């Protein structure tokens, strides 16, 4: 084996691990929502609807942005957006869980 084949192997392994982690989250989040709100499927349905609509709306804009942005700047901005999105999602989930008793009329 040469060095190039080894680097391709590492790339394939990295992509497989990343894809596996994404699939686990796609499976786990609706189950987590059903555990938090056992009496209703509304949060699970809302989550799925929001994810699919955002993919439908944002994907073409993101593809255009990726085509014209320099790669290093794109990488930095993508990491920043990913981390900020994760923080916001965690805060919203924590708020919704702590306010669960107050939000019974919504759910």
RODO-2510 file (C-alpha; in nm, 4 decimals, decimal comma):
residues 107
     n   res          X          Y          Z
     1     x     0,0000     0,0000     0,0000
     2     x     0,1168     0,3454    -0,0695
     3     x     0,0644     0,6598     0,1354
     4     x    -0,2184     0,7833    -0,0858
     5     x    -0,4261     0,4679    -0,0305
     6     x    -0,3739     0,4991     0,3461
     7     x    -0,4992     0,8569     0,3434
     8     x    -0,8096     0,7501     0,1478
     9     x    -0,8729     0,4801     0,4052
    10     x    -0,8583     0,7338     0,6874
    11     x    -1,0955     0,9647     0,5007
    12     x    -1,3443     0,6806     0,4450
    13     x    -1,3299     0,5828     0,8120
    14     x    -1,3793     0,9436     0,9236
    15     x    -1,6784     0,9912     0,6940
    16     x    -1,8313     0,6610     0,8098
    17     x    -1,7960     0,7552     1,1779
    18     x    -1,9420     1,1007     1,1152
    19     x    -2,2351     0,9607     0,9175
    20     x    -2,2989     0,7010     1,1891
    21     x    -2,3088     0,9766     1,4542
    22     x    -2,5535     1,1788     1,2430
    23     x    -2,7822     0,8784     1,1985
    24     x    -2,7764     0,8051     1,5713
    25     x    -2,8866     1,1610     1,6459
    26     x    -3,1599     1,1441     1,3805
    27     x    -3,2886     0,8327     1,5561
    28     x    -3,2369     0,9484     1,9165
    29     x    -3,3842     1,2993     1,9156
    30     x    -3,7462     1,1977     1,8401
    31     x    -3,7201     0,9228     2,1033
    32     x    -3,5823     1,1762     2,3517
    33     x    -3,8741     1,4083     2,2770
    34     x    -4,1207     1,1236     2,3288
    35     x    -3,9579     1,0522     2,6642
    36     x    -3,9742     1,4175     2,7726
    37     x    -4,3322     1,4677     2,6513
    38     x    -4,4967     1,1236     2,6806
    39     x    -4,8545     1,2475     2,6342
    40     x    -4,8106     1,4123     2,2942
    41     x    -4,6297     1,3664     1,9672
    42     x    -4,6437     1,7391     1,8845
    43     x    -4,2780     1,8166     1,9755
    44     x    -4,1551     1,5175     1,7751
    45     x    -4,3644     1,6121     1,4736
    46     x    -4,2660     1,9793     1,5021
    47     x    -3,8979     1,8841     1,5211
    48     x    -3,9216     1,6628     1,2130
    49     x    -4,1170     1,9263     1,0196
    50     x    -3,8729     2,2045     1,1098
    51     x    -3,5685     1,9938     1,0189
    52     x    -3,7125     1,8912     0,6818
    53     x    -3,8357     2,2411     0,5941
    54     x    -3,5046     2,3970     0,6891
    55     x    -3,3204     2,1442     0,4717
    56     x    -3,5540     2,2207     0,1816
    57     x    -3,5149     2,5987     0,2168
    58     x    -3,1542     2,6368     0,3304
    59     x    -2,9794     2,3685     0,1238
    60     x    -2,9823     2,5563    -0,2113
    61     x    -2,8589     2,8749    -0,0422
    62     x    -2,5847     2,6842     0,1370
    63     x    -2,4747     2,5115    -0,1845
    64     x    -2,4423     2,8468    -0,3598
    65     x    -2,2465     2,9868    -0,0649
    66     x    -2,0078     2,6872    -0,0645
    67     x    -1,9426     2,7266    -0,4376
    68     x    -1,8227     3,0867    -0,4101
    69     x    -1,6603     3,1034    -0,0635
    70     x    -1,2845     3,0459    -0,0145
    71     x    -1,2369     2,7073     0,1549
    72     x    -1,0560     2,8193     0,4727
    73     x    -1,3022     3,1018     0,5391
    74     x    -1,5872     2,8591     0,4715
    75     x    -1,4455     2,6086     0,7203
    76     x    -1,4124     2,8723     0,9932
    77     x    -1,7645     3,0071     0,9378
    78     x    -1,9125     2,6567     0,9247
    79     x    -1,7540     2,5568     1,2548
    80     x    -1,8765     2,8795     1,4150
    81     x    -2,2331     2,8315     1,2868
    82     x    -2,2331     2,4667     1,3977
    83     x    -2,1165     2,5490     1,7502
    84     x    -2,3561     2,8421     1,7927
    85     x    -2,6463     2,6284     1,6647
    86     x    -2,5599     2,3511     1,9090
    87     x    -2,5461     2,5962     2,2003
    88     x    -2,8812     2,7511     2,1064
    89     x    -3,0433     2,4080     2,0689
    90     x    -2,9138     2,2970     2,4102
    91     x    -3,0399     2,6155     2,5752
    92     x    -3,3834     2,5802     2,4145
    93     x    -3,4084     2,2153     2,5148
    94     x    -3,3065     2,2968     2,8730
    95     x    -3,5609     2,5786     2,8896
    96     x    -3,8380     2,3631     2,7490
    97     x    -3,7634     2,0809     2,9944
    98     x    -3,7476     2,3131     3,2973
    99     x    -4,0629     2,4938     3,1878
   100     x    -4,2452     2,1685     3,1180
   101     x    -4,4917     2,2190     3,4006
   102     x    -4,5688     2,5712     3,2812
   103     x    -4,6170     2,4710     2,9208
   104     x    -4,8804     2,2012     2,9555
   105     x    -5,1350     2,4142     2,7693
   106     x    -4,8986     2,4366     2,4695
   107     x    -4,8237     2,0668     2,4545
***
